[in-house]
Every structure is written in C-alpha cells, then in structure tokens.
Amino acid sequence: MEPKSVKHEENFCPNCGVQRELSAEFCPNCRSKLS
C-alpha cells in the first residue's frame, strides 16, 4: 500500500475533460462511465 502522503494519480475524463481520480468509476462532472 502506498503512503497516504502520495498524491492520487489523476486522469482526465475523455467526455468532458474534467480531471478525476483514476480509481473513479464515473466522472464526477458528467457522470460518464470511465474505463
């Protein structure tokens, strides 16, 4: 397990371009399903 001080890796939603966590299943902005 990574230490909590390590920042979550982030990615951008391919649909709306909003930055979101890679572990997220849905985009927090447009709710599109993420791979």
C-alpha positions as CSV (number, residue, x, y, z in Angstrom):
1,M,0.0,0.0,0.0
2,E,1.2,3.5,-0.8
3,P,1.8,6.0,2.0
4,K,-1.1,8.5,2.4
5,S,1.2,11.4,1.6
6,V,1.5,10.2,-2.0
7,K,-0.9,12.2,-4.2
8,H,-3.6,10.2,-6.0
9,E,-2.8,9.7,-9.7
10,E,-5.3,11.6,-11.7
11,N,-6.6,11.5,-15.3
12,F,-9.0,13.4,-17.4
13,C,-12.4,12.4,-18.5
14,P,-12.5,11.6,-22.2
15,N,-16.0,13.0,-22.5
16,C,-15.9,16.4,-20.7
17,G,-12.2,16.8,-19.9
18,V,-12.6,17.3,-16.2
19,Q,-9.8,16.0,-14.0
20,R,-10.7,13.0,-11.9
21,E,-9.1,10.2,-10.0
22,L,-8.0,7.1,-12.0
23,S,-9.8,4.9,-9.4
24,A,-13.1,6.7,-10.0
25,E,-15.6,4.6,-12.0
26,F,-17.7,7.6,-13.1
27,C,-16.7,11.1,-13.9
28,P,-17.8,13.5,-11.1
29,N,-18.8,16.1,-13.6
30,C,-20.6,14.4,-16.5
31,R,-21.2,11.0,-14.9
32,S,-19.9,9.2,-17.9
33,K,-18.6,5.7,-17.3
34,L,-14.8,5.6,-17.2
35,S,-12.5,2.8,-18.2
